[in-house]
Amino acid sequence: MTKVIDGGAGCDPFVVKVPEILLPKDGADYSKWACIACDQFTSEAGYWKELDELTRGVCSTYHITYPEIFLGKDEDCRIEKINAEMQRYLDEGVFKTVKDAFILVERTTKYSDAPRYGLMIAVDLEAYDFKPFNKAYIKATEGTILERLPVRIKIREHAPLEFPHIMLLADDDKRTVIEPLAANKNALKLLYDFELNQGGGHIRGYKADDTASVLTAIYALADGEALAKKYGRADCNFLFAVGDGNHSLATAKACWERLKPTLDGGETAKNHPARYALVELVNIYDDALKFEPIHRVVFDAGEEFLDGLKALKGGGTITAFDGGGSYNISVSENAADAIRQIQEYIEAYAKAHKEVTVDYIHGEEHLREVAASGGGIGIVMPSIKKRQLFPYVVERGVLPKKAFSMGEAEEKRYYLEAKRIK
């Protein structure tokens, strides 16, 4: 069912595992069941108010996740309710189980005429490392902020289930893993087919039970010769890059590292459900996958913040704005370097001015709405080209935090499929 690869640190991980995936039973209202990732619309209370009203009194992933807009508000009570609700869903038989198969995901949104395809798989947390220049097969693409993990760990450590918004990327220019399944989708069993709420588009899921062929294609991507051809190094051990949900994956890793010493070795640890994280794998070359910038809005900053921003140097230009107008800001021509330049300036200013807060916004339209409603300074960030991502991670380590988004806010992964972790 799985293939063992040497993880480079003696851990011999399975890397990819065929998971047992939980879905609501037939007849459930999937359009109310699925909800957007917790780290979206973090300054737009109206979005979450509408979702709360939509899902009131019905089973929904909204009731078993913790939207970041509510962080710091009755945390312990909310976490206790989340875990209790998960257990209630299990006890009341809300789920059916999809075994011995991956799930091919087809997602269409208003932002693209073509559907985006993904594959629900489980990955071994022993094969993931968020530190730069590591030998793990699954690598982070942005800096991991350790301060963001404690609340997430508190949620996960007692949870019986995980509902991922994690999306991993494969550098599959020959389209060997997901695209053959998509071309043959009409021959696969349809598991779900519905309209996502609040402008999320349409989603379908197909049962992909030829797992052996998929695994063979996946592991071919990590062949030393293939890596050398792509990145000039056969020893970089690069299979997947984290495109979205890195802090969720880092949380799963931290919880596993805490649990592992309490387990007997051998098969118990190797097959424990908490060792594996459910994710959606997407080909970075998928035509519908767009890399979008994640914009910044800075609240309670003085005029000297804009003065300092205007003093940045480079051959490229971005735009910043406040209630008084719009400003051209000089930054590096290289998008990744420009993002680092801006982020380092914001963090240095915020460190010296404790009253300042920063939010990260998907979509320029949302940025302008949030900045206007809160009286903040909006910064329109540059966009990274997706073909640059894998080589950048190999050569220079992780990008600055919040460097890119895989699509607009409404295109982010919805919580839908689940996996047991206890």
Phi, psi and omega in degrees: 000329179227165178239137181269132175235143176292119183283001175090352181228021178078009185271346178044059184285159172287336181069295178240136181230145174281115187271164164264114187257135178260134175229154173301146180296159178305139181099346178290153178275090184296330181293337175262338179293311186278139175220161186294160181301150187295338185263021177254157176052046186285351176238014184238084183299330182298325179299312184286331176295318178295319180294321178299317180292321181297323188258007183297127175082004179234159175292129182202147176294343175302325183278353183235021173229167185239092178302134186295341178298338182260005180301138181087000182244105180052048187302310185299318180295317181294318180296318178299319179294321180300310182293323178294322180292320176303312181296323178297318179299320178294314183296326184269006174068040180292333192258156163245161185246132173258114185249156172054040181200153164269171174241122173279124182253129177242118186236127174241140178224175181289350185270353182210141176285332181268147175286153173259132182252144176218172181224122178280117180226169170248141179238148181283123180293342174291342182261011182240139176211131181267356178285146180295152173057040180266174180257010179286154181281341178243119188240143172289155178250348178225163179297138179265126182266105186298333180294343180274354186275324188306315180295319179296320177296319180300324178289314189283326191297337178246006183278138176278344186227158168238143176234099192276145161247014180289132175234123176260152180248140173249138177269076189246074184293336178272357174058057187261343189262299188268321186299322176298325176293316180298322180294335183251019189298329182292345177268356181264154178288130179278123183262325176205157185197102185199168178269126177286147183286162171054043173080019182280355179089202184243147182221140175229148177232134183238142179279115181255096188261000173273069188291330182298316180295321180295314181297320178299317180293321179297310185290338175296334180293335182263007177299138184303320180295319178296319179295319180297321180293322183281316191239000180077010181216125179274348187255014184279351175049057185245111177251308181230147171248142179282115180269327181207147177082028182299322181289332174291320178291321177295325176295315178300319179297315181296319179294321178294319180296328176288322184283323189307316182294344181272355184259153170293151179288192176070222188295329181300309180289323184294328185251007181295135184297334180287346179286341186243138180248135177280132183217165169254125177266132180229139175284128180298341179268006175302128186299332182272353180275115179247138173270119179246150177288154171254115186278163179245142168231128185248124182255147174062034176261143180279178181299332182293340176296313178295322179299316179293322178297319180293340182276354177297153186237152175158172182271359178254172182221136170235175181243139170234155181208155171217193181296343182267350179150193183241146187224139174272129183243129179277129179218176178301148176291333178282121187301316181297318179291324177296319178298316178298318180301311182292315183297317179296323178294315180300315183293321178294319180293316181296326179296326181272349181227091189296340180283347184281137172234153182231137172236156184245122193239134176267122177095129182295326178298314177297322179302313182294323178295313182293316181297319181292318183290330183253003180067032183264176175259118180269138178235117180275113189273156177285165184247133178277142174279133189293333179293345181274348192294303184299312178300324180298314181297320179294315188276325191232004180083210186278155173284168171298159180296149179054047183278331181203162176231141177275082180096179179282173184304317183290346180270354183296158182296136174269147171291126184212292178283153178227162175218143174291142172237005174229000000 
